Amino acid sequence: MYSLLYFVDRVKESFLLRYRKYVFLHRINSTEKSVRILGSVSVARCKSLQIGKDVTIYPNVSFNGTGAIIIGDNVQIGEGTIIYAHQRVVIGDNVAIAGQCYIIDCNHDIERDTLIQKQPLVYDESGIFIGSDVRIAAGCKIIKGAKINDGAVIGAMSLVNSEIEANGIAVGIPAKIKKYR
């Protein structure tokens, strides 16, 4: 009896994963079959979401914002990562983003004479750029003004708010290059 219940549960889980992938790809108007979705994914208000080939998206990833999100080929996005684009977030090819990362291209203003709930969004027209062959470790925050060039590595729990040179290994709050690959 137990093995039958286990089998039914596995079939149900497999069906739900396939259904979620179908709904997700249909929602972003993609027929790319090499996108692997390993759990629930949230897409809200995205103006444009483009996903390349051989992309793996782990559970509880969220795509949000009114801007464009462009993801290259052979990208992995870890569990619980949030990508929010008010203008644009571009992720190059062969990028590994670990779990619990936040990639957000805007911030709220902090004017003194305006109620905090009424503060407008502040953003750069260029958005966020993450080059190719980049690794972003767990818990990183990539915020307005960030540009991560090709080959860079961002250490765990770092905050990136400026440009990181190609092949730089950056850590800290704010992230600073400590050495090169």
Secondary structure, DSSP 4 states (H G I P E B T S, - for coil): -HHHHHHHHHHHHHHHHHHHHHHHHHHTT---TT-EE-S-EEEES-SEEEE-SS-EE-TTEEEESSSEEEE-SS-EE-TT-EEE-SSEEEE-SS-EE-TT-EEESEEE---TTS-GGGPPEEE-TT-EEE-SS-EE-TT-EE-TT-EE-TT-EE-TT-EE-SEE-TTEEEETTTTEEEEE-
